[in-house]
Amino acid sequence: MKKTLFAVALAGLVAGGASADSNFGLKVGSLSVDGDDKSASQLGLVYTWDIVGMFGIEGEVSTTIADGEFAGVDYGVTQLGAYGVVMSPGALYFKGKVGMAYSDFDVPGAATSTDPAYGIGMGFELIGFVWEIEYTLVSGDDGDAKFLSLGFKF
């Protein structure tokens, strides 16, 4: 299921196409859930639409590339998120986002969920790319998922 979700979300982001007021990005990082023994490694794709000035909308899909461990059981997760974004102007900028994230955990008996999600980060331009360091928190009923990532946009 998670590979299908990732493929459908990826196709949707690509089909949207890039314009002068939007950009694609890739990110990689560490995702941990409350009480895990070992964090999972995630790979994500981001598409940002600049609406006006400092405001935008961001779509993101990420999936596990190396399983984490919780109570002796390996886990992975695919997440699909939609966010409202505010960014400060300038070559070095700060970013905040608020939205919802759908999470599909690859653990027997785990339920999927759609939960509030929040993020903060900063970005800067270097060697022709815009680099971002970001922390995203998905606040679920059964615990929180935290994603610390480094990404670039083009």
Secondary structure, DSSP 8 states (H G I E B T S, - for coil): -HHHHHHHHHHHHHHH---TTEEEEEEEEEEEETT-SB-EEEEEEEEEEEEETTEEEEEEEEEEEE-EEETTEEE-EEEEEEEEEEE-SSSEEEEEEEEEEEEEE-STT---EEEEEEEEEEEEEETTEEEEEEEEEEEETTEEEEEEEEEEE-
